[in-house]
Amino acid sequence: MNILIKNANVFDGKNENLKMCSNIVIKDGKVREIFSGDICEENFDKIYDADGYTVIPGLVDSHIHFSFTAPVAVCATYRYDEFVLRSARYAAEMLQRGITTARDAGGVTVGLKNCIDNGMLDGPRIFPSNGAIIQTSGHGANAYYSDFDPERGDTNLTNKSGMFVTADGRDEMLKKVRQQLFLGASQIKVMAGGGMGSFFDPLSTVQFTLDELKAAVEAASDYGTYVMAHLYIPRSINRALDAGVMSYEHATLMDEGNAKRMREKGVWICMCPQFGGNGGQQVKRSRPMPTLLGTPVKKYKPSIEIMKNGLLNQVELINKYDLNVVFGTDQFREEYVQDEPKDRQLADLRNFKKYFGSYRGLKMATGNAYELSKLTTYQNPYPDGKIGVLEEGSFADLLFVKGNPVQDLEILCDPDNIKLVMKGGKVYKDER
């Protein structure tokens, strides 16, 4: 199908200056040409007038979990088919918010991706990591004590489903990385440090030995792709840098030594600055936090303050050393929180405007994600086009936005300002 978008003020995902009053020619779901001037409209099957709108690439959330549609303690009670059905709804809602591509940071999502790609379900393009690789007693080890058997290991449904896979030692790491690639992963996710979302790993823990992390990087590199690592503290970051990890998820408590090395190695940071909620205020909870064997989980609240303080230092270092950053939310449908992803996912862009300015923040959610996607080389699940940019050869994944988000990124925090959503030349939302 031949499609024309006319009178478009185009942000290409890279350059701050818009291409004013442009024509976008789309054929077979990809952008063929963007130019200014007169054009004959007779040869097009559909014509969209973008007068009064800014046309931007579809947004990319580079850290999402489609499978985790509730808090850990609640997920443990779900049947596997519940996970699947909930993730399908989550994906459809995300596309309506203008997220046309998402990098899944651990979960069982290849089936969801396939159903979206073949048109059975609506949703964004997905770069799947498949199961996140954890160590015993590491981040993601969410079994209750009563669910753990020394012989059989973790019997918790979340882990049995393959959302997390455990590897201890170099040989197991090689095997688990290769398994995820076999199952369709476009990149590999490892949990290289403690966190806030599981019960048995204090925030300050360093996880996986250097040899184990090197094994993950070697196995991924042999298949043309890279490793993304969950971590927070300087020691974990340095170990991952030594191992050759290319994408640093969170890295909130990084120090200046980390920043200098990150700059030298050209790695990527996906901050996910969701801690403290969307305006720097702690998210209000309508129900108490889950308990472990009757004891309240105490790690969350104090960690919030640590993260908020660390985030400010992280932003200063990113700006000082001009580090590579992509937009990511670590978002999931959390039933313990009053505001759901529809209220929070795009609102996370508010932090990017605050810390980096509107243009740089928007670029982190578009063109920077394209640069990161290049690291998947022949594991890229969408090799026929470019994501996150609007130029010749890019997928026709684009948004009509009321206002100019290059000047004011706050505009995108309200989904009602996104008037048209197109993915692969097909319109999924049109409220013009």
C-alpha positions as CSV (number, residue, x, y, z in Angstrom):
1,M,0.0,0.0,0.0
2,N,1.2,3.5,-0.9
3,I,0.6,6.1,1.8
4,L,1.3,9.8,1.8
5,I,1.5,12.0,4.9
6,K,1.5,15.6,3.8
7,N,2.1,19.0,5.6
8,A,4.2,17.2,8.3
9,N,6.6,19.0,10.6
10,V,9.0,16.0,11.1
11,F,11.3,15.2,14.0
12,D,13.6,12.5,12.5
13,G,14.7,11.0,15.9
14,K,18.2,12.5,15.5
15,N,18.3,16.2,14.7
16,E,16.8,19.0,16.8
17,N,15.5,21.0,13.9
18,L,12.3,19.9,12.4
19,K,11.8,19.3,8.7
20,M,9.0,21.7,8.1
21,C,6.0,21.2,5.8
22,S,7.3,17.8,4.6
23,N,5.8,14.9,2.7
24,I,6.4,11.4,4.0
25,V,6.0,8.7,1.4
26,I,5.3,5.2,2.8
27,K,5.3,2.0,0.8
28,D,4.9,-1.6,2.2
29,G,5.1,-0.4,5.8
30,K,8.4,1.5,5.4
31,V,9.4,5.1,4.8
32,R,10.6,5.5,1.2
33,E,11.2,9.3,1.1
34,I,10.8,12.5,3.1
35,F,10.9,15.8,1.2
36,S,9.4,19.2,0.9
37,G,7.6,20.5,-2.2
38,D,4.7,19.6,-4.4
39,I,3.7,16.0,-5.0
40,C,1.0,14.4,-7.1
41,E,-1.5,12.7,-4.8
42,E,-3.2,10.5,-7.4
43,N,-0.9,7.5,-6.9
44,F,-1.5,7.0,-3.2
45,D,-4.0,4.6,-1.6
46,K,-4.3,6.7,1.5
47,I,-3.4,10.3,2.3
48,Y,-3.1,11.7,5.8
49,D,-2.9,15.5,6.4
50,A,-0.6,16.3,9.3
51,D,-1.2,20.0,9.2
52,G,-1.0,21.3,12.8
53,Y,0.9,18.3,14.2
54,T,4.4,17.3,14.8
55,V,5.2,13.9,13.3
56,I,7.8,11.9,15.3
57,P,9.0,8.4,15.4
58,G,7.1,5.9,17.5
59,L,8.5,5.9,21.0
60,V,10.8,3.1,22.3
61,D,10.7,1.9,25.8
62,S,14.0,0.1,26.2
63,H,13.3,-1.6,29.5
64,I,9.9,-3.2,30.0
65,H,8.6,-6.5,31.4
66,F,5.5,-7.7,29.6
67,S,5.3,-10.9,31.7
68,F,5.4,-9.1,35.1
69,T,1.9,-7.7,35.2
70,A,1.7,-7.6,39.0
71,P,4.0,-7.4,42.0
72,V,6.2,-10.4,42.7
73,A,4.1,-11.8,45.6
74,V,1.0,-11.6,43.4
75,C,2.6,-13.0,40.3
76,A,3.5,-16.1,42.4
77,T,-0.2,-16.9,42.6
78,Y,-1.0,-16.7,38.9
79,R,-1.5,-19.6,36.5
80,Y,0.7,-19.3,33.5
81,D,-2.2,-18.6,31.1
82,E,-3.0,-15.6,33.3
83,F,0.5,-14.2,32.6
84,V,0.0,-14.7,28.9
85,L,-3.5,-13.0,28.7
86,R,-2.5,-10.1,30.9
87,S,0.6,-9.4,28.9
88,A,-1.5,-9.3,25.7
89,R,-3.7,-6.6,27.1
90,Y,-0.7,-4.7,28.4
91,A,0.9,-4.7,25.0
92,A,-2.2,-3.4,23.3
93,E,-2.5,-0.6,25.8
94,M,1.1,0.3,25.3
95,L,0.7,0.7,21.6
96,Q,-2.2,3.1,22.1
97,R,0.2,5.3,24.2
98,G,2.6,5.6,21.3
99,I,5.1,3.0,22.3
100,T,5.7,1.2,19.0
101,T,8.8,-0.7,20.1
102,A,9.8,-2.2,23.4
103,R,12.9,-4.0,24.6
104,D,11.8,-6.7,27.1
105,A,14.2,-6.9,29.9
106,G,13.4,-10.5,31.0
107,G,10.3,-12.6,30.7
108,V,8.6,-15.1,28.5
109,T,7.5,-12.9,25.6
110,V,8.6,-14.5,22.3
111,G,5.1,-16.0,21.8
112,L,3.5,-12.6,22.4
113,K,6.0,-11.0,20.0
114,N,5.2,-13.6,17.3
115,C,1.4,-13.0,17.7
116,I,1.9,-9.3,17.4
117,D,4.2,-9.6,14.4
118,N,1.8,-11.9,12.5
119,G,-1.1,-9.5,13.2
120,M,-3.1,-11.7,15.6
121,L,-2.6,-9.2,18.5
122,D,-2.0,-5.5,18.7
123,G,1.2,-4.3,20.4
124,P,4.6,-2.9,19.9
125,R,7.6,-4.5,18.2
126,I,9.4,-6.5,20.9
127,F,13.1,-7.1,21.3
128,P,12.9,-10.1,23.7
129,S,15.6,-11.1,26.2
130,N,13.5,-14.2,27.1
131,G,14.4,-15.5,30.6
132,A,16.5,-13.2,32.8
133,I,19.5,-15.1,34.1
134,I,20.0,-15.0,37.8
135,Q,22.3,-16.7,40.3
136,T,21.1,-18.7,43.3
137,S,19.9,-16.2,45.9
138,G,20.2,-13.4,43.4
139,H,17.9,-10.7,42.1
140,G,14.8,-12.5,40.9
141,A,15.0,-15.4,43.3
142,N,11.5,-14.9,44.5
143,A,10.6,-18.4,45.8
144,Y,9.3,-18.5,49.3
145,Y,11.3,-20.8,51.6
146,S,8.5,-23.3,51.6
147,D,8.7,-23.5,47.8
148,F,12.4,-24.3,47.7
149,D,13.6,-27.9,47.5
150,P,17.4,-28.6,47.7
151,E,17.1,-31.3,45.1
152,R,14.6,-29.7,42.7
153,G,15.5,-26.1,43.3
154,D,12.9,-23.3,42.9
155,T,9.3,-24.5,42.5
156,N,7.8,-21.0,42.3
157,L,5.6,-20.6,39.2
158,T,7.2,-17.4,38.2
159,N,10.6,-19.0,37.9
160,K,9.3,-22.4,36.6
161,S,7.7,-20.5,33.7
162,G,11.1,-19.5,32.4
163,M,10.8,-15.8,33.3
164,F,14.0,-16.3,35.3
165,V,16.6,-19.0,34.8
166,T,19.3,-19.8,37.3
167,A,23.0,-20.2,36.4
168,D,25.9,-20.8,38.8
169,G,29.3,-21.1,37.4
170,R,30.8,-20.6,33.9
171,D,29.4,-23.8,32.3
172,E,25.8,-23.1,33.5
173,M,26.0,-19.5,32.3
174,L,27.1,-20.6,28.8
175,K,24.3,-23.1,28.7
176,K,21.6,-20.7,29.9
177,V,22.7,-17.9,27.5
178,R,22.6,-20.3,24.6
179,Q,19.2,-21.6,25.7
180,Q,17.8,-18.0,25.7
181,L,19.2,-17.4,22.2
182,F,17.7,-20.7,21.0
183,L,14.3,-19.6,22.4
184,G,14.4,-16.4,20.5
185,A,16.3,-13.8,22.5
186,S,17.6,-10.8,20.6
187,Q,19.9,-9.8,23.5
188,I,20.7,-11.4,26.9
189,K,19.6,-10.1,30.3
190,V,21.6,-10.9,33.4
191,M,21.0,-9.8,37.0
192,A,24.5,-8.6,38.1
193,G,23.6,-7.0,41.4
194,G,21.0,-6.7,44.1
195,G,17.7,-4.9,43.8
196,M,14.4,-3.8,45.3
197,G,12.0,-6.2,43.6
198,S,12.9,-9.5,45.2
199,F,13.3,-10.8,48.7
200,F,16.8,-12.4,49.0
201,D,19.3,-10.0,47.5
202,P,20.3,-6.9,49.5
203,L,20.8,-3.9,47.3
204,S,24.5,-3.8,47.9
205,T,25.2,-7.4,46.8
206,V,27.5,-8.0,43.8
207,Q,26.2,-10.9,41.8
208,F,27.9,-13.3,39.3
209,T,31.7,-13.6,39.3
210,L,33.7,-11.9,36.7
211,D,34.2,-15.3,35.0
212,E,30.5,-15.9,34.9
213,L,29.8,-12.5,33.4
214,K,32.6,-13.0,30.8
215,A,31.0,-16.3,29.8
216,A,27.6,-14.5,29.2
217,V,29.3,-11.8,27.1
218,E,31.3,-14.4,25.1
219,A,28.3,-16.6,24.4
220,A,26.2,-13.6,23.4
221,S,29.0,-12.1,21.2
222,D,29.4,-15.4,19.4
223,Y,25.8,-15.0,18.3
224,G,26.2,-11.4,17.2
225,T,24.5,-9.7,20.2
226,Y,25.1,-8.2,23.6
227,V,24.4,-8.5,27.3
228,M,22.2,-6.1,29.3
229,A,22.8,-6.2,33.1
230,H,20.7,-5.2,36.1
231,L,22.9,-3.5,38.6
232,Y,23.2,-0.4,40.8
233,I,26.4,-0.1,42.8
234,P,29.9,0.9,41.6
235,R,31.5,-2.5,42.2
236,S,28.9,-4.3,40.2
237,I,29.3,-1.7,37.4
238,N,33.1,-2.1,37.3
239,R,32.8,-5.9,37.2
240,A,30.3,-5.7,34.3
241,L,32.7,-3.2,32.5
242,D,35.5,-5.7,32.9
243,A,33.4,-8.4,31.4
244,G,32.3,-6.4,28.4
245,V,28.6,-5.8,29.2
246,M,27.2,-3.2,26.8
247,S,23.9,-2.1,28.4
248,Y,23.6,-1.0,32.1
249,E,20.1,-1.2,33.5
250,H,19.6,1.3,36.3
251,A,23.2,1.9,37.4
252,T,21.7,4.5,39.7
253,L,24.5,4.5,42.3
254,M,27.3,4.8,39.8
255,D,30.4,6.9,40.7
256,E,32.7,9.1,38.7
257,G,35.1,6.3,38.1
258,N,32.3,4.3,36.5
259,A,31.3,7.2,34.4
260,K,34.8,7.7,33.0
261,R,35.1,4.0,32.0
262,M,31.6,4.0,30.5
263,R,32.5,6.9,28.3
264,E,35.7,5.2,27.2
265,K,33.9,2.0,26.3
266,G,30.9,3.6,24.7
267,V,28.3,1.5,26.6
268,W,24.7,2.4,27.1
269,I,22.7,3.3,30.2
270,C,19.0,2.6,30.7
271,M,18.3,4.5,33.9
272,C,14.6,3.7,34.5
273,P,14.3,6.7,36.9
274,Q,10.9,5.6,38.2
275,F,11.8,5.5,41.8
276,G,9.8,8.0,43.8
277,G,7.0,8.2,41.3
278,N,6.5,10.7,38.5
279,G,7.1,14.1,40.1
280,G,9.7,13.0,42.6
281,Q,6.9,12.0,45.1
282,Q,6.8,8.5,46.5
283,V,4.1,6.4,44.9
284,K,1.1,6.1,47.2
285,R,0.1,2.5,47.9
286,S,-3.6,1.5,48.3
287,R,-2.6,-1.8,50.0
288,P,0.3,-2.8,52.2
289,M,3.5,-4.3,50.8
290,P,3.5,-8.1,50.6
291,T,4.9,-10.0,53.5
292,L,7.5,-12.8,53.7
293,L,6.6,-15.5,56.3
294,G,4.5,-13.0,58.1
295,T,7.3,-10.4,58.3
296,P,6.9,-7.1,56.4
297,V,9.4,-6.6,53.6
298,K,11.5,-3.7,54.8
299,K,13.9,-3.2,52.0
300,Y,11.7,-1.1,49.7
301,K,11.1,2.1,51.7
302,P,14.7,2.9,52.8
303,S,16.0,2.0,49.3
304,I,13.7,4.6,47.8
305,E,15.7,7.4,49.6
306,I,19.0,5.9,48.5
307,M,17.8,5.7,44.9
308,K,16.5,9.3,44.8
309,N,19.8,10.7,46.1
310,G,21.8,8.5,43.8
311,L,19.7,9.5,40.8
312,L,20.7,13.1,41.1
313,N,24.4,12.2,41.1
314,Q,23.9,9.8,38.2
315,V,22.3,12.6,36.1
316,E,25.1,14.9,36.9
317,L,27.7,12.3,35.8
318,I,25.7,11.5,32.6
319,N,25.6,15.1,31.6
320,K,29.3,15.7,32.5
321,Y,30.6,12.8,30.5
322,D,27.8,12.9,27.8
323,L,27.1,9.2,28.3
324,N,24.8,7.1,26.0
325,V,21.3,6.9,27.4
326,V,18.1,5.3,26.3
327,F,14.6,5.8,27.7
328,G,13.2,2.9,29.8
329,T,10.6,2.7,32.5
330,D,10.9,-0.8,34.0
331,Q,7.1,-0.5,34.0
332,F,4.6,-3.1,34.8
333,R,1.0,-3.3,36.0
334,E,1.4,-3.1,39.7
335,E,-1.8,-3.7,41.6
336,Y,-0.4,-2.4,44.8
337,V,-0.1,1.1,43.2
338,Q,-3.0,3.3,42.6
339,D,-1.8,4.7,39.3
340,E,-1.3,2.1,36.6
341,P,1.1,2.2,33.6
342,K,-1.3,4.2,31.5
343,D,-0.8,7.0,34.0
344,R,2.9,6.5,34.5
345,Q,4.7,5.1,31.5
346,L,4.7,8.3,29.4
347,A,4.8,10.4,32.6
348,D,8.4,9.1,33.1
349,L,9.3,11.4,30.2
350,R,8.9,14.2,32.6
351,N,12.0,13.2,34.4
352,F,13.9,13.1,31.1
353,K,12.9,16.6,30.3
354,K,13.9,17.7,33.8
355,Y,17.3,16.1,33.7
356,F,18.3,16.3,30.0
357,G,16.0,18.8,28.3
358,S,13.2,18.1,25.9
359,Y,15.3,17.5,22.8
360,R,17.8,15.1,24.4
361,G,15.1,13.4,26.3
362,L,13.0,12.8,23.2
363,K,16.1,11.5,21.4
364,M,16.7,9.0,24.2
365,A,13.2,7.6,23.5
366,T,13.7,7.5,19.7
367,G,17.0,7.8,17.8
368,N,19.2,6.6,20.7
369,A,17.2,3.4,20.8
370,Y,17.9,2.8,17.1
371,E,21.6,3.1,17.8
372,L,21.3,0.6,20.7
373,S,19.4,-1.8,18.4
374,K,22.4,-2.0,16.1
375,L,24.2,-4.1,18.8
376,T,21.9,-7.0,18.0
377,T,23.4,-7.3,14.5
378,Y,22.0,-10.5,12.9
379,Q,19.9,-11.3,16.0
380,N,17.8,-8.2,15.3
381,P,14.2,-9.5,15.1
382,Y,13.3,-6.7,12.6
383,P,16.2,-6.5,10.1
384,D,14.2,-5.1,7.3
385,G,13.8,-1.6,8.8
386,K,14.9,0.9,11.4
387,I,13.1,1.6,14.6
388,G,13.2,4.9,16.5
389,V,13.9,7.2,13.5
390,L,12.0,8.7,10.5
391,E,14.2,8.5,7.5
392,E,14.5,6.5,4.3
393,G,14.5,2.8,5.2
394,S,12.8,3.2,8.6
395,F,9.6,1.4,9.6
396,A,6.6,3.6,9.2
397,D,6.2,3.7,13.0
398,L,5.2,7.2,13.8
399,L,3.0,9.5,15.9
400,F,1.0,12.7,15.1
401,V,1.5,14.9,18.2
402,K,-0.4,18.0,19.2
403,G,2.3,20.5,19.8
404,N,6.1,20.2,19.5
405,P,7.6,17.7,22.0
406,V,11.1,18.7,20.8
407,Q,10.5,22.0,22.5
408,D,8.4,20.7,25.4
409,L,8.6,17.0,26.1
410,E,5.9,17.4,28.7
411,I,3.4,17.2,25.8
412,L,4.0,13.5,25.5
413,C,3.3,12.8,29.2
414,D,-0.4,13.2,28.3
415,P,-1.5,10.4,25.9
416,D,-4.4,12.5,24.7
417,N,-1.8,14.7,22.9
418,I,-0.9,11.7,20.7
419,K,-3.6,11.9,18.1
420,L,-2.5,9.2,15.6
421,V,-0.4,6.1,16.1
422,M,0.9,4.2,13.1
423,K,3.0,1.1,13.1
424,G,4.3,-0.5,9.9
425,G,2.0,1.8,7.9
426,K,-1.1,0.6,9.8
427,V,-3.0,3.1,11.9
428,Y,-3.9,1.8,15.4
429,K,-5.2,5.1,16.8
430,D,-6.7,8.1,15.1
431,E,-8.3,10.8,17.2
432,R,-7.6,13.8,15.0
